Amino acid sequence: MYAKTQAILNITNIKDNILITKSGTFCLIMQTNAINFDLLSENEQDAMIGAYAQLVSSLTFPIQICITTRRMDITQYLQYLENFEKRQPNKVLRDQISFYRNFINQLVVTGNVLYKKFFIVLSYDEAESEKATGFAQIFSGLLRKDPQIQVSQEQLERAKTNLLEKKEFIMGLLNRMGIRAEQLKTKQIVDLFYNLYNPDEAEQQHLSQDIESYTSSIVKPAME
């Protein structure tokens, strides 16, 4: 039989750019850029290691670093090149574009090029009990079977204040490493989990900009 993914996914709501879990934990998700450590000079590598050590030693609250990986989809780019090639009146240019298009296609398909995204998850729990945080809690299969919790605006405001302070602190430390971080908005958080749970559908159909317009589940059911 089919089971709703929402019954497994430990998310009760996403409000004001904050994700709220079924157990009452508030999560703020930031996406960061990446730095190729191997391309840095020895002095730059030492500075990077020192900055990271300072970040870790400065933490007074838990953070979670998450990485998502998926095969790069260049279908639209290849289609653009093909259309551009057809519009070229010059045969030499058409041949060059065709060669480049085939090269890119072979590079991605044969080389199995992967696209990575990097996230930092901050959490706030009024109960301050020891629980899994961030993605670990969201994806946990050992969840309480509580109904959707009711979160007051006052609770949400306290969580936002706490999480925004943590965010500013983390972003300051990341800037010293040359890493930029940006907080995910509500739509981006929905997109993130939609892509994680619907990888095939996400490649063909993107979510509407108006999340509130959805009246049914936007993640596919799983077999029980």
Stockholm file with secondary structure:
# STOCKHOLM 1.0

chainA/1-224         MYAKTQAILNITNIKDNILITKSGTFCLIMQTNAINFDLLSENEQDAMIGAYAQLVSSLTFPIQICITTRRMDITQYLQYLENFEKRQPNKVLRDQISFYRNFINQLVVTGNVLYKKFFIVLSYDEAESEKATGFAQIFSGLLRKDPQIQVSQEQLERAKTNLLEKKEFIMGLLNRMGIRAEQLKTKQIVDLFYNLYNPDEAEQQHLSQDIESYTSSIVKPAME
#=GR chainA/1-224 SS CEECGGGTSCCCEEETTEEECTTSCEEEEEEECCCCGGGSCHHHHHHHHHHHHHHHHHCSSCEEEEEEEEECCCHHHHHHHHHHHHHCCCHHHHHHHHHHHHHHHHHHHHHTCEEEEEEEEEEECTTCCCCCCHHHHHTCSSCCCCCCCCCCHHHHHHHHHHHHHHHHHHHHHHHHTTCCEEECCHHHHHHHHHHHHCHHHHHHCCCCSCGGGCCSCSSCCEEC
#=GC SS_cons         CEECGGGTSCCCEEETTEEECTTSCEEEEEEECCCCGGGSCHHHHHHHHHHHHHHHHHCSSCEEEEEEEEECCCHHHHHHHHHHHHHCCCHHHHHHHHHHHHHHHHHHHHHTCEEEEEEEEEEECTTCCCCCCHHHHHTCSSCCCCCCCCCCHHHHHHHHHHHHHHHHHHHHHHHHTTCCEEECCHHHHHHHHHHHHCHHHHHHCCCCSCGGGCCSCSSCCEEC
//
